[in-house]
Amino acid sequence: MKPKYKRIMLKLSGEGLAGSEKFGINADVIARLAQEIVAVHNLGVEICLVIGGGNFFRGAKNVGNMMDRSVADQIGMLATLMNALAMKSALEILGCAATVYSGFAAPQACETYSFRKAIKSLENGEVVIFAGGTGSPYFTTDTGAALRAAEMHCEVLMKATQVDGIYSTDPRTNSDAKHFDVIGYDEVIAKHLNVADMTAIAFARDAKLPIMIFAQAGENALIDAVCGNIKHSMIK
């Protein structure tokens, strides 16, 4: 197994951590993901990681009339911190050093984000987990992942989803949906393809950061994705 990349940003779905339970963290799921991350790390790949918070709370979708959007997004950011801390623990159980850096201050739980400290952790062989998005409301975890990937000089942003790439329409409801092996940033934006937040796509374009979309499910999916041995789509 030969990895195609030396340094990656991996964006995992928060909903994916819930497994069949649909809410919270499934112990078997997070243990399996941690094992895959460690296996990739053992190949010599430097790993940055962002996990969404949708298994606990989705700010923009849970706003309604009950609270201000900014407050809802802050709750969502806290959800990403919970997932990050759980993943850090799962990795450390396997003997893999990991540090969580948050975009907003939570010093009793993790490190407050610092570019210099995060780079140092990465160079010291740790898995670096970014929580709290950008630290500001109105920005998704996709955008936060793209931003941190650019700051950490990652070669690629790898986004794990429920489908194996980008399609013209939802392949789960349309068997005639066209799969894109490679697609440009501007085409994704123009066609409103629902693969990532459009702000993240535009930022990645300007930062010249390629984005890989692949399916999170399946044994060894992450290793296969890093080595280019899995069906996927590239935005570049």
C-alpha positions in Angstrom: 0.0 0.0 0.0 1.6 3.2 -1.2 0.0 6.5 -0.2 -0.5 9.2 -2.8 -0.2 12.0 -0.2 2.2 12.9 2.6 -0.1 15.3 4.5 -3.9 15.2 4.3 -6.9 16.9 5.8 -9.6 14.3 6.5 -13.2 15.6 7.0 -15.5 13.0 8.6 -19.2 13.1 8.9 -20.5 13.6 12.4 -23.7 11.7 11.5 -21.4 8.8 10.4 -20.2 8.4 14.1 -23.7 7.6 15.2 -24.0 4.5 13.1 -27.3 2.8 13.2 -28.2 4.7 16.4 -28.7 7.9 14.5 -27.6 10.0 17.5 -24.5 10.4 19.6 -21.4 8.2 19.2 -21.4 4.5 18.4 -18.5 2.9 20.1 -17.9 0.3 17.4 -18.0 3.0 14.7 -15.5 5.3 16.3 -13.2 2.4 17.2 -13.2 1.3 13.6 -12.5 4.8 12.3 -9.7 5.2 14.8 -8.1 2.0 13.6 -8.3 3.1 10.0 -6.7 6.5 10.9 -3.9 4.8 12.8 -3.3 2.4 9.9 -3.0 5.4 7.5 -0.8 7.2 10.0 1.5 4.1 10.2 2.0 4.5 6.4 3.8 7.7 7.1 0.9 10.1 6.3 0.6 13.2 8.4 -3.1 13.6 9.3 -5.2 16.6 10.1 -8.8 15.8 11.0 -12.1 17.6 11.2 -15.3 15.9 12.4 -18.8 17.4 11.9 -21.3 17.7 14.7 -24.4 16.5 13.0 -24.8 13.4 15.3 -25.5 15.8 18.1 -26.7 19.1 16.6 -26.8 20.9 13.3 -26.9 24.7 13.9 -28.3 26.0 10.7 -31.0 23.3 10.5 -32.0 23.4 14.2 -32.5 27.1 14.5 -36.3 27.5 13.8 -37.7 30.2 16.0 -36.2 28.9 19.2 -32.8 30.8 19.2 -30.6 33.1 17.3 -28.6 31.6 14.4 -25.3 32.5 16.0 -26.2 30.7 19.2 -27.3 27.6 17.3 -24.0 27.6 15.4 -22.1 27.9 18.7 -24.0 24.8 20.0 -23.0 23.0 16.7 -19.3 24.0 17.3 -19.5 22.4 20.8 -20.8 19.3 19.2 -17.7 19.1 17.0 -15.6 19.5 20.1 -17.3 16.5 21.7 -16.6 14.4 18.7 -13.0 15.6 18.5 -12.4 14.7 22.2 -14.0 11.2 21.6 -11.8 10.6 18.6 -8.6 11.8 20.5 -9.4 9.2 23.2 -10.0 6.4 20.7 -6.7 7.2 19.0 -4.7 7.3 22.2 -6.1 3.9 23.3 -4.5 2.6 20.1 -1.2 4.3 21.0 -1.5 7.1 18.6 -0.7 10.6 19.9 -3.3 13.2 19.1 -4.0 16.8 20.0 -7.3 18.7 19.7 -7.2 22.4 18.7 -10.4 24.4 19.0 -11.4 27.5 17.0 -12.9 28.9 20.2 -11.4 28.8 23.7 -12.2 25.7 25.8 -8.9 25.5 27.7 -10.1 22.9 30.2 -10.9 20.5 27.4 -8.4 21.2 24.6 -5.8 23.5 23.1 -7.0 26.9 21.7 -6.1 27.0 18.0 -2.6 28.3 17.2 -1.1 27.8 13.7 2.4 27.4 15.1 1.4 24.9 17.8 -0.7 22.9 15.4 2.1 22.7 12.8 4.5 21.6 15.5 2.2 18.9 16.7 1.8 17.7 13.1 5.6 17.6 12.6 6.0 15.7 15.9 4.0 12.9 14.5 0.7 13.6 16.2 -2.8 13.4 14.6 -4.1 16.9 14.8 -7.8 17.3 15.3 -9.5 20.6 14.6 -12.8 21.4 16.4 -15.0 24.4 16.7 -15.0 25.2 13.0 -13.5 28.6 12.3 -14.5 29.8 15.7 -17.2 32.0 14.2 -20.9 31.4 13.4 -22.3 31.2 9.8 -19.4 29.0 8.6 -19.7 25.3 8.2 -17.3 22.6 9.2 -16.6 22.1 5.5 -15.3 25.7 5.4 -13.4 25.2 8.6 -11.8 22.1 7.2 -10.7 23.9 4.0 -9.3 26.8 6.0 -7.3 24.6 8.3 -6.1 22.4 5.4 -4.7 25.5 3.6 -3.1 26.7 6.8 -1.5 23.3 7.5 -0.3 23.1 3.9 -2.2 19.9 3.3 -2.0 18.4 -0.2 -5.6 17.4 -0.3 -8.9 17.8 1.5 -10.5 14.3 1.7 -14.2 14.5 2.5 -15.8 11.3 3.5 -19.6 11.1 2.7 -22.4 8.6 2.3 -21.8 8.2 -1.4 -18.7 7.3 -3.5 -18.2 10.6 -5.2 -20.0 13.4 -6.9 -23.0 12.7 -9.1 -25.2 14.8 -11.3 -28.2 13.9 -9.1 -28.6 11.8 -6.0 -27.6 8.2 -7.0 -29.6 6.8 -4.1 -32.8 8.0 -5.8 -31.7 8.1 -9.5 -30.0 5.1 -11.0 -29.2 7.2 -14.1 -27.1 9.8 -12.1 -23.7 10.5 -13.7 -20.6 10.1 -11.7 -17.8 12.7 -12.1 -14.3 11.3 -11.8 -12.9 14.8 -12.0 -14.8 18.1 -11.9 -13.8 21.8 -11.6 -14.5 24.0 -8.7 -16.5 26.4 -10.8 -18.6 23.6 -12.3 -19.5 22.4 -8.8 -20.6 25.9 -7.9 -22.5 26.6 -11.2 -24.4 23.3 -11.0 -25.1 23.6 -7.3 -23.9 20.1 -6.7 -24.6 19.3 -3.0 -21.2 17.9 -2.1 -19.9 20.6 0.2 -20.6 24.1 1.4 -20.2 26.5 -1.6 -18.0 28.8 0.6 -15.7 25.9 1.2 -15.5 25.1 -2.6 -14.8 28.7 -3.5 -12.1 28.9 -0.8 -10.5 25.7 -1.9 -10.4 27.0 -5.5 -8.6 30.2 -4.4 -6.2 28.2 -2.2 -5.6 25.7 -5.1 -6.6 22.9 -2.6 -7.9 19.7 -4.4 -10.9 18.0 -2.7 -11.5 14.3 -2.8 -15.0 13.0 -2.2 -15.3 9.3 -1.3 -17.6 7.0 0.7 -16.9 6.7 4.4 -18.5 3.3 4.7 -16.6 0.0 4.0 -13.6 -1.8 5.4 -10.3 0.0 4.9 -12.1 2.9 3.0 -9.7 5.5 4.3 -6.5 3.5 3.4 -7.9 2.8 -0.1 -8.8 6.5 -0.5 -5.3 7.7 0.5 -3.7 5.2 -1.8 -6.1 6.0 -4.7 -7.6 2.5 -4.7 -11.2 3.5 -4.2 -14.0 5.0 -6.4 -14.0 8.7 -5.8 -14.3 12.1 -7.3 -11.8 14.9 -7.4 -12.6 18.6 -7.4 -9.7 20.6 -8.8 
